[in-house]
Amino acid sequence: MSFPRTRESRPLTLQDDPNLDSRVRGNDITYTMQKFLFLSIGAIAGAGARYGIGVWTSNWLAGSTDFPWATFGINVSGSLLLGFFMRYLTGVPASPELRIMLTTGFCGAFTTMSTFSYEFVSLMGQRQHLIAGAYMLSTMIASPLACFGGYAVAGLLL
């Protein structure tokens, strides 16, 4: 495998990226910690929102269905938000801190591939193959479509 090289014939590193903020290239620890703080704030908000919406949805639908609607709704709405944020925040003046807080922090903590995977395996283990298949198929179709929809809406606003 061959890696891209600089003019000095050494492998390119993150530090060589001309698009990288100069504060990051200079290894400014304060700037790095500031980004981490914003990431953490977004992650706390995303995890809190995920938990609250999950509990509310589960209570609202208690006993009415075996389909994991809470996780499905969270993953689809999170995909919509991520598509929107990724498009909108690159089209307006937005700080790197805001972008990382809303995308990696909030959306990353809000959506949940691990819970989706566990619920699928659990449904399969309960021999609810039709529901498990519908859950997997609907999530794999609806989440990317929602992401595309969010991206399109943000494009209309720009």
C-alpha positions as CSV (number, residue, x, y, z in Angstrom):
1,M,0.0,0.0,0.0
2,S,1.3,3.4,-0.9
3,F,0.6,6.6,1.0
4,P,0.5,10.1,-0.4
5,R,3.8,11.9,0.1
6,T,4.9,15.5,0.5
7,R,7.5,17.2,-1.8
8,E,10.1,16.1,0.7
9,S,9.1,12.5,0.0
10,R,7.8,11.8,3.5
11,P,4.3,10.5,4.1
12,L,1.5,13.1,4.5
13,T,0.2,13.5,7.9
14,L,-2.7,15.4,9.4
15,Q,-0.4,18.3,10.1
16,D,0.2,18.7,6.3
17,D,-3.5,19.3,5.5
18,P,-3.8,22.9,4.2
19,N,-7.5,23.0,5.1
20,L,-6.8,22.2,8.8
21,D,-7.3,25.1,11.2
22,S,-3.9,26.5,12.0
23,R,-4.6,26.3,15.7
24,V,-4.9,22.5,15.3
25,R,-1.7,22.3,13.2
26,G,0.1,24.1,16.0
27,N,-1.2,21.5,18.5
28,D,-2.8,24.2,20.6
29,I,-4.0,22.2,23.6
30,T,-6.5,24.9,24.7
31,Y,-8.2,24.8,21.3
32,T,-8.3,21.0,21.4
33,M,-9.8,21.0,24.9
34,Q,-12.4,23.6,23.7
35,K,-13.5,21.3,20.9
36,F,-13.7,18.4,23.3
37,L,-15.9,20.5,25.6
38,F,-18.3,21.3,22.8
39,L,-18.3,17.7,21.7
40,S,-19.1,16.6,25.3
41,I,-21.9,19.2,25.6
42,G,-23.5,17.9,22.3
43,A,-23.1,14.2,23.4
44,I,-24.7,14.9,26.8
45,A,-27.7,16.6,25.1
46,G,-27.9,13.8,22.5
47,A,-27.8,11.0,25.0
48,G,-30.4,12.8,27.2
49,A,-32.7,13.4,24.2
50,R,-32.3,9.8,23.1
51,Y,-33.1,8.5,26.6
52,G,-36.1,10.8,27.1
53,I,-37.6,10.1,23.7
54,G,-37.0,6.4,24.1
55,V,-38.7,6.2,27.4
56,W,-41.6,8.4,26.3
57,T,-42.1,6.3,23.1
58,S,-41.9,3.0,24.9
59,N,-44.4,4.2,27.5
60,W,-46.7,5.6,24.8
61,L,-46.7,2.3,22.8
62,A,-46.4,0.0,25.8
63,G,-47.6,-3.5,24.9
64,S,-49.1,-2.4,21.6
65,T,-46.4,-3.8,19.3
66,D,-43.2,-5.8,19.3
67,F,-41.6,-3.5,16.7
68,P,-38.9,-1.4,18.3
69,W,-40.4,1.9,17.4
70,A,-38.4,4.0,19.8
71,T,-35.0,3.1,18.4
72,F,-36.3,3.2,14.8
73,G,-37.7,6.7,15.3
74,I,-34.6,7.9,17.0
75,N,-32.3,6.5,14.3
76,V,-34.4,7.9,11.5
77,S,-34.9,11.4,13.0
78,G,-31.2,11.4,14.0
79,S,-30.3,10.6,10.4
80,L,-32.5,13.5,9.2
81,L,-30.8,15.9,11.7
82,L,-27.3,14.7,10.7
83,G,-28.1,15.2,7.0
84,F,-29.5,18.7,7.7
85,F,-26.5,19.7,9.9
86,M,-23.9,18.4,7.5
87,R,-25.3,20.4,4.7
88,Y,-26.5,23.5,6.5
89,L,-23.4,24.0,8.7
90,T,-21.1,23.9,5.7
91,G,-23.2,26.6,3.9
92,V,-23.3,29.2,6.7
93,P,-20.6,30.6,8.9
94,A,-20.4,28.1,11.7
95,S,-17.5,27.4,14.0
96,P,-15.8,24.1,14.0
97,E,-16.9,23.8,17.7
98,L,-20.6,24.2,16.7
99,R,-20.2,21.6,13.9
100,I,-18.6,19.0,16.1
101,M,-21.1,19.7,18.9
102,L,-24.1,19.1,16.7
103,T,-22.9,16.4,14.4
104,T,-20.4,14.1,16.2
105,G,-21.6,15.1,19.7
106,F,-25.4,15.4,19.5
107,C,-26.2,13.1,16.5
108,G,-23.6,10.6,17.5
109,A,-24.9,10.2,21.0
110,F,-28.6,10.5,19.9
111,T,-28.6,7.7,17.2
112,T,-27.7,4.2,18.2
113,M,-26.4,1.4,15.9
114,S,-25.6,-0.8,18.9
115,T,-29.2,-0.8,20.2
116,F,-30.5,-1.3,16.7
117,S,-28.2,-4.3,16.4
118,Y,-29.2,-5.7,19.8
119,E,-32.9,-5.4,19.2
120,F,-32.5,-7.1,15.8
121,V,-30.7,-10.0,17.4
122,S,-33.2,-10.2,20.2
123,L,-36.1,-10.4,17.8
124,M,-34.3,-13.1,15.9
125,G,-33.7,-15.0,19.2
126,Q,-37.4,-14.7,20.0
127,R,-38.1,-16.2,16.5
128,Q,-39.9,-13.1,15.4
129,H,-38.2,-13.2,12.0
130,L,-40.8,-11.2,10.1
131,I,-40.6,-8.3,12.6
132,A,-36.8,-8.5,12.7
133,G,-36.6,-8.4,8.9
134,A,-39.0,-5.5,8.7
135,Y,-37.1,-3.6,11.3
136,M,-33.7,-4.1,9.6
137,L,-35.1,-3.3,6.1
138,S,-37.1,-0.3,7.2
139,T,-34.2,1.1,9.2
140,M,-31.7,0.6,6.4
141,I,-34.1,2.3,3.9
142,A,-35.6,5.1,6.1
143,S,-32.4,6.3,7.8
144,P,-30.5,7.1,4.6
145,L,-33.6,8.6,3.0
146,A,-34.1,10.8,6.1
147,C,-30.5,11.9,5.9
148,F,-31.0,12.8,2.3
149,G,-34.2,14.6,3.2
150,G,-32.4,16.7,5.9
151,Y,-29.6,17.5,3.5
152,A,-32.1,18.6,0.8
153,V,-34.1,20.8,3.2
154,A,-30.8,22.5,4.4
155,G,-29.9,23.1,0.8
156,L,-33.3,24.9,0.3
157,L,-32.6,27.1,3.2
158,L,-29.1,28.2,2.0
